[in-house]
Amino acid sequence: MISRFRYLVLLVVFMAMFLGSVAFAAGAKYVFLFIGDGMSLSSIHATEVYLHDVKGSGKPGAERISFTKFPVVGLMNTFDAGRYITDSASAITAMLSGRKTLDGVLNMDVTKTEKFTTLAEEAQRAGMKIGDLSTVSLDHATPAGLYAHNPSRNNYYDIALELAKSGFNYFAGGGFRQPTGKEKDKESIFDILKKSRLHRDSEPQRLRKARSSRRQSGGDQPGSRC
């Protein structure tokens, strides 16, 4: 169960400023939005205290994480339109559309009729290439928040169809929860993706080979993470 209590620190404000300012957009080559699910301020501070402690100084202190040194910091209230404790769907909707909605709803209003435009979609319209990377399935609420507009986060197959139609440039994650629908009677989402311009590559050997080639070309260093 994904944690239902979260603060998004730093990068939401950073990205919003980017999309809201022509000058800022012109000066930014890349924009990365990192979402740590359940990563509250106390979690960040605990990490900094740990990093200081492992150095063995014997004195209290904190080793600041790099992203806490950014010049812009933002905090948000985490209640949604119906409850004090949000879920992943209404949380990602608020983060990427700036609008509150109900638990379980992805980028739609409380009546489940109006669709919201996400920051990722705005960036795409501005000519940027969009990637969506996740440690969970790509039709899960948080990664789906970039491209999906659905009255229920549990409509996994319909959400996956939106991914195929999104026009985004890159996806990486844990596959799909219901690739042939809830009753397993739909066309495979993988077959649908083959018909689109998205290319599926899930073979570990090919992925490792691609990374090895990148290192040899000087684009990646040993010990780094793609």
Buried (B, 14 or more C-beta within 10 A) or exposed (E): EEBBEBBBBBBBBBBBBBBEEEEEBEEBEEBEBEBEBEBBEEBBBEBBBEBBBEEEEEEEEBEEEEBBEEEEEBEBEBEBBBEEEBBBBBBBBBBBBBBBBBBBBBBBBBEBEEBBBBBBBBBBEEEBEBEBEBEBBBBBBBBBBBBBBBBBBBBBBBBBBBBBEBEBEEBBBEBBBBBBBEEEEBEBBBEBBEEEEBEEEEEEEEEEEEBEEBEEEEEBEEEEEE
